[in-house]
């Protein structure tokens, strides 16, 4: 006699199957094939009793159960040991692609993961995937992400911009907006002035809550590699001019642009891959290039270089944990700490492309081909 597992309800039961020549009773919940098989199944467990002498039916039930399991929501929870690592790949999660170009974390710790083949949302161990097939994403190649305090997500792709308010999507391209170029390379949200900033290959755009778009063509052929805003609402932009091979840091404050040419600061051929603002409003930028591999801090009077251990190589991503400066490359490193040593990223031979910090202080790292890592300091 079969018994229903305690702690489940009638609404927990899902699925059904049929087979000619056998009677099925009560689809969903308890299914009984007379004198042959009894199956009780739910979102949480499956139990079956089969007549061991009916081989054909046993094969049929195994195939059916495999199909049922594939339809259930996939959850991959984090159970950290500190300090330690958690890794997500396509083998243990629905991550659509191992190349993680962008990361953004909203409230309450909703992690948005922009990959080379779709967008993923990770929330309390539950994964949701978005592509151009099931949303208004202009492309599956995600290049930039930013989240507003109300949870509204902005997504930059190689073929346009998209906005998701949690229910509906809106897509923007040069054909239906003043977006200067389809390739959206960076995004930032300014909570002081309530502006969304969009960096493209041909100009910068600000979007206010009334959906008024303003285009700035101050780039002079420069690519926008990174963007952020400080606590006063000033915009900070890291750019690189591919023909002269020069990097610049630009600040837009109260209608005025200020440019900091990196080559004139002894950082020739530098790519400013990351820029962020610390809790004390200091601006940190990450520079990389043929002969450059460092980070700078701006506190209002000038730029100073942060110290780093000798093993911190291949720097490409930046994240701030309060006033702590963390950079990702071939290894994970905390900068400007004399006793700090590079931390090996287990199994990461691909390098780091993106980073973010959640409310618990955990560091999320997106790799160039190895999936997603979470470091628990």
C-alpha positions as CSV (number, residue, x, y, z in Angstrom):
1,X,0.0,0.0,0.0
2,X,1.5,3.3,-1.1
3,X,1.6,6.3,1.2
4,X,2.0,10.0,0.3
5,X,5.1,11.7,1.7
6,X,4.4,14.1,4.6
7,X,5.0,17.7,3.9
8,X,3.7,17.7,0.4
9,X,0.3,18.9,-0.8
10,X,-2.0,18.0,-3.7
11,X,-0.7,21.1,-5.6
12,X,2.9,19.8,-5.4
13,X,2.2,16.9,-7.7
14,X,2.9,17.4,-11.4
15,X,2.9,15.4,-14.7
16,X,1.2,12.3,-16.1
17,X,1.6,9.6,-18.7
18,X,-0.5,7.1,-20.5
19,X,0.0,3.6,-21.9
20,X,-2.5,1.6,-24.0
21,X,-3.6,-1.6,-22.5
22,X,-3.2,-0.3,-18.9
23,X,-5.7,1.7,-16.8
24,X,-4.5,5.0,-15.4
25,X,-6.2,6.5,-12.3
26,X,-5.9,10.1,-11.0
27,X,-3.5,11.8,-13.4
28,X,-1.0,13.9,-11.4
29,X,-0.3,12.8,-7.8
30,X,-0.9,9.1,-7.5
31,X,-1.0,7.0,-10.7
32,X,-1.8,3.3,-10.5
33,X,-1.5,0.8,-13.3
34,X,-3.6,-2.1,-12.1
35,X,-1.5,-5.1,-10.9
36,X,1.6,-3.7,-12.6
37,X,3.0,-0.4,-11.4
38,X,2.4,2.3,-8.7
39,X,4.1,5.7,-9.0
40,X,3.9,8.6,-6.6
41,X,5.8,11.7,-7.8
42,X,6.1,15.4,-7.0
43,X,8.5,18.3,-7.5
44,X,10.5,16.9,-4.6
45,X,10.7,13.1,-5.0
46,X,9.6,10.1,-7.1
47,X,8.9,6.6,-5.8
48,X,7.7,3.7,-7.8
49,X,6.7,0.1,-7.4
50,X,6.9,-2.1,-10.5
51,X,6.1,-5.7,-11.2
52,X,9.7,-7.0,-11.6
53,X,8.5,-9.5,-14.3
54,X,7.2,-6.9,-16.7
55,X,10.5,-5.8,-18.4
56,X,8.9,-3.8,-21.2
57,X,6.9,-1.7,-18.7
58,X,10.0,-1.2,-16.5
59,X,11.9,0.3,-19.6
60,X,8.9,2.5,-20.4
61,X,8.6,3.9,-16.9
62,X,12.4,4.6,-16.7
63,X,12.2,6.6,-20.0
64,X,9.1,8.4,-18.8
65,X,10.7,9.4,-15.4
66,X,13.8,10.7,-17.2
67,X,11.6,13.0,-19.3
68,X,9.7,14.1,-16.2
69,X,12.9,15.0,-14.4
70,X,14.2,17.0,-17.3
71,X,11.1,19.3,-17.1
72,X,11.5,20.2,-13.5
73,X,13.0,23.6,-12.4
74,X,16.7,23.3,-11.9
75,X,18.2,24.7,-8.7
76,X,21.8,25.0,-7.7
77,X,22.3,26.4,-4.2
78,X,25.5,27.8,-2.7
79,X,26.8,26.1,0.4
80,X,30.0,28.0,1.1
81,X,32.9,27.2,3.3
82,X,34.9,30.3,4.1
83,X,37.3,31.1,2.7
84,X,36.3,29.0,-0.3
85,X,34.9,28.8,-3.8
86,X,31.6,27.8,-5.6
87,X,31.7,27.3,-9.3
88,X,28.8,27.1,-11.8
89,X,29.2,25.5,-15.2
90,X,26.9,24.0,-17.7
91,X,27.5,20.7,-16.0
92,X,25.9,21.7,-12.6
93,X,23.7,24.6,-13.7
94,X,21.6,25.9,-16.7
95,X,24.4,28.5,-17.4
96,X,23.9,29.0,-21.2
97,X,27.5,29.8,-22.0
98,X,30.8,29.6,-20.2
99,X,31.9,33.1,-21.4
100,X,30.6,35.6,-18.8
101,X,31.0,39.1,-20.3
102,X,29.0,41.0,-17.6
103,X,27.7,40.7,-14.1
104,X,25.2,42.9,-12.1
105,X,23.6,42.3,-8.7
106,X,20.2,43.8,-7.8
107,X,18.1,43.6,-4.6
108,X,17.8,41.3,-2.8
109,X,21.0,39.7,-4.3
110,X,19.4,38.9,-7.6
111,X,22.4,38.0,-9.8
112,X,22.2,38.9,-13.5
113,X,24.7,37.0,-15.7
114,X,25.4,38.2,-19.2
115,X,27.0,35.5,-21.4
116,X,28.1,35.1,-25.0
117,X,24.8,33.2,-25.6
118,X,22.1,34.6,-23.5
119,X,21.2,36.2,-20.1
120,X,20.7,34.3,-16.9
121,X,19.1,35.3,-13.6
122,X,20.2,33.5,-10.4
123,X,17.9,34.1,-7.4
124,X,17.8,31.9,-4.3
125,X,19.2,29.0,-6.2
126,X,16.6,29.3,-8.9
127,X,17.8,30.0,-12.5
128,X,15.9,31.8,-15.2
129,X,17.2,32.1,-18.8
130,X,16.4,34.8,-21.3
131,X,17.3,34.8,-25.0
132,X,16.2,36.6,-28.1
133,X,13.8,33.7,-28.6
134,X,11.8,34.2,-25.4
135,X,12.4,38.0,-24.8
136,X,13.0,41.2,-26.6
137,X,16.8,40.9,-26.3
138,X,18.2,42.3,-29.6
139,X,20.9,39.6,-29.4
140,X,22.1,36.8,-27.2
141,X,25.6,38.2,-27.0
142,X,25.5,40.3,-23.8
143,X,28.1,42.9,-23.3
144,X,27.0,45.1,-20.4
145,X,24.5,45.1,-17.5
146,X,23.2,47.6,-14.9
147,X,20.4,47.4,-12.4
148,X,18.3,50.2,-11.0
149,X,17.3,50.3,-7.3
150,X,13.8,49.3,-8.3
151,X,15.0,46.2,-10.0
152,X,14.8,47.5,-13.6
153,X,17.5,45.8,-15.6
154,X,19.3,47.4,-18.6
155,X,21.0,45.0,-21.0
156,X,23.6,46.0,-23.6
157,X,24.2,43.6,-26.5
158,X,26.2,43.8,-29.7
159,X,23.0,44.6,-31.6
160,X,21.1,47.0,-29.3
161,X,19.8,47.9,-25.8
162,X,17.0,46.3,-23.8
163,X,15.2,47.2,-20.6
164,X,13.4,44.7,-18.4
165,X,11.1,45.8,-15.6
166,X,10.5,42.3,-14.2
167,X,7.5,41.8,-16.4
168,X,7.9,43.2,-19.8
169,X,10.8,43.9,-22.2
170,X,11.5,46.9,-24.4
171,X,14.3,46.9,-27.1
172,X,16.1,49.9,-28.5
173,X,18.2,50.1,-31.6
174,X,19.3,53.0,-33.9
175,X,16.1,52.4,-35.9
176,X,13.6,53.1,-33.1
177,X,15.7,55.4,-30.9
178,X,18.6,57.9,-30.9
179,X,21.0,55.2,-29.9
180,X,24.2,56.2,-31.8
181,X,25.3,52.6,-32.5
182,X,23.9,49.1,-32.1
183,X,27.0,47.9,-30.1
184,X,26.4,48.8,-26.5
185,X,29.7,48.3,-24.7
186,X,29.0,49.6,-21.2
187,X,26.2,50.7,-18.9
188,X,25.9,52.6,-15.6
189,X,23.0,53.8,-13.4
190,X,23.2,57.2,-11.5
191,X,21.0,57.0,-8.4
192,X,21.6,60.7,-7.6
193,X,20.2,62.1,-10.8
194,X,18.2,59.0,-11.7
195,X,19.9,58.6,-15.1
196,X,20.8,55.5,-17.1
197,X,24.1,56.0,-19.0
198,X,24.7,54.0,-22.2
199,X,28.2,53.7,-23.8
200,X,28.4,52.8,-27.4
201,X,31.1,52.7,-30.1
202,X,29.9,56.0,-31.4
203,X,28.7,58.0,-28.5
204,X,27.2,58.2,-25.0
205,X,23.5,58.5,-24.1
206,X,21.8,59.5,-20.9
207,X,18.2,58.3,-20.3
208,X,16.0,60.0,-17.6
209,X,12.9,58.4,-16.0
210,X,10.7,60.2,-18.5
211,X,12.6,58.4,-21.3
212,X,14.2,61.5,-22.5
213,X,17.4,60.6,-24.4
214,X,20.4,62.9,-24.6
215,X,23.3,62.0,-26.9
216,X,26.9,63.1,-26.1
217,X,29.4,62.9,-29.0
218,X,32.5,63.7,-26.9
219,X,34.3,60.4,-27.7
220,X,36.3,61.4,-30.9
221,X,36.5,57.8,-32.1
222,X,37.1,56.3,-28.6
223,X,35.5,53.0,-27.5
224,X,33.7,53.1,-24.1
225,X,35.2,50.2,-22.1
226,X,33.7,51.0,-18.7
227,X,31.4,53.5,-16.9
228,X,30.3,54.4,-13.4
229,X,29.0,57.3,-11.4
230,X,30.2,58.6,-8.1
231,X,28.3,59.7,-5.0
232,X,27.8,63.2,-6.3
233,X,26.3,62.0,-9.6
234,X,29.4,62.7,-11.7
235,X,29.9,60.2,-14.6
236,X,33.3,58.5,-15.0
237,X,34.2,56.8,-18.3
238,X,37.2,54.7,-19.4
239,X,37.8,54.9,-23.1
240,X,40.4,53.6,-25.6
241,X,41.1,55.0,-29.1
242,X,42.0,52.0,-31.3
243,X,44.0,53.9,-34.0
244,X,46.3,55.9,-31.7
245,X,46.2,53.1,-29.1
246,X,45.6,55.6,-26.3
247,X,43.5,55.3,-23.2
248,X,41.7,58.0,-21.3
249,X,39.6,58.6,-18.2
250,X,36.8,61.1,-18.7
251,X,34.6,62.8,-16.1
252,X,31.3,64.5,-16.8
253,X,30.2,66.7,-14.0
254,X,27.6,69.6,-14.0
255,X,27.7,69.8,-17.8
256,X,31.5,69.8,-18.1
257,X,33.9,67.2,-19.4
258,X,37.3,66.6,-17.9
259,X,39.8,64.3,-19.6
260,X,42.8,62.5,-18.0
261,X,45.0,61.2,-20.9
262,X,46.7,58.0,-19.6
263,X,49.6,58.2,-22.0
264,X,50.5,61.6,-20.5
265,X,50.5,59.9,-17.0
266,X,53.1,57.4,-18.1
267,X,50.6,54.7,-18.9
268,X,51.1,54.3,-22.7
269,X,48.8,52.0,-24.6
270,X,46.6,51.4,-21.5
271,X,43.2,49.9,-21.7
272,X,41.0,51.1,-18.8
273,X,39.0,47.9,-18.4
274,X,37.3,48.7,-15.2
275,X,36.2,51.7,-13.1
276,X,34.4,51.9,-9.8
277,X,33.7,54.1,-6.8
278,X,34.5,53.2,-3.3
279,X,32.4,53.9,-0.2
280,X,34.6,57.0,0.5
281,X,33.9,58.3,-3.1
282,X,37.4,57.5,-4.3
283,X,37.4,56.5,-8.0
284,X,39.4,53.4,-8.8
285,X,40.3,52.4,-12.4
286,X,42.0,49.2,-13.6
287,X,44.5,49.5,-16.4
288,X,45.9,46.7,-18.6
289,X,48.0,46.6,-21.8
290,X,51.2,45.4,-23.3
291,X,53.3,47.0,-20.5
292,X,50.6,48.1,-18.1
293,X,49.1,46.0,-15.4
294,X,47.9,48.2,-12.5
295,X,45.1,50.2,-10.8
296,X,44.9,53.9,-10.0
297,X,43.0,55.8,-7.3
298,X,41.6,59.3,-7.7
299,X,40.7,61.2,-4.6
300,X,40.2,64.7,-6.0
301,X,43.8,66.0,-6.1
302,X,45.3,63.4,-8.5
303,X,45.9,59.8,-9.4
304,X,48.0,57.4,-7.3
305,X,49.0,53.8,-8.1
306,X,47.8,51.0,-5.9
307,X,50.3,48.4,-4.7
308,X,49.9,44.8,-5.8
309,X,51.7,41.5,-5.4
310,X,54.0,40.4,-8.1
311,X,51.8,37.4,-9.0
312,X,48.8,39.5,-9.9
313,X,48.8,39.1,-13.7
314,X,46.3,39.4,-16.6
315,X,44.1,41.9,-14.7
316,X,40.9,42.5,-16.5
317,X,38.0,42.9,-14.0
318,X,37.5,45.1,-11.0
319,X,35.1,45.1,-8.0
320,X,35.0,47.1,-4.7
321,X,34.1,45.5,-1.4
322,X,33.5,48.7,0.6
323,X,36.9,50.3,0.3
324,X,38.7,47.0,-0.5
325,X,39.9,46.8,-4.1
326,X,39.7,43.4,-5.7
327,X,40.9,42.6,-9.2
328,X,40.5,39.5,-11.3
329,X,42.7,38.1,-14.0
330,X,44.5,34.8,-14.0
331,X,44.2,35.0,-10.2
332,X,42.1,36.9,-7.7
333,X,43.9,39.7,-5.8
334,X,43.2,42.3,-3.2
335,X,45.2,45.4,-4.0
336,X,46.9,48.0,-1.7
337,X,47.3,45.4,1.1
338,X,51.0,44.8,1.9
339,X,50.5,41.2,3.1
340,X,48.1,40.2,0.4
341,X,48.9,37.3,-1.9
342,X,47.2,36.3,-5.1
343,X,44.4,33.8,-4.6
344,X,44.3,30.9,-7.1
345,X,40.9,30.5,-8.9
346,X,40.5,26.7,-9.0
347,X,40.3,25.4,-12.5
348,X,40.4,28.9,-14.1
349,X,42.8,28.8,-17.0
350,X,40.7,31.3,-19.0
351,X,41.1,34.6,-17.2
352,X,38.4,36.9,-15.7
353,X,36.2,39.2,-17.7
354,X,33.7,40.5,-15.1
355,X,33.2,40.9,-11.4
356,X,30.5,41.9,-8.9
357,X,30.0,41.9,-5.1
358,X,26.8,40.8,-3.3
359,X,25.4,42.1,0.0
360,X,27.1,39.4,2.0
361,X,30.5,40.4,0.6
362,X,30.9,37.4,-1.7
363,X,32.8,38.1,-4.9
364,X,31.3,36.8,-8.2
365,X,33.7,36.3,-11.1
366,X,32.8,35.7,-14.7
367,X,35.5,33.9,-16.8
368,X,36.4,34.0,-20.5
369,X,35.4,30.4,-20.9
370,X,35.2,28.5,-17.7
371,X,31.9,29.6,-16.3
372,X,31.1,31.5,-13.1
373,X,33.0,31.5,-9.8
374,X,31.9,32.8,-6.4
375,X,34.6,33.5,-3.8
376,X,33.6,33.5,-0.1
377,X,36.2,35.6,1.8
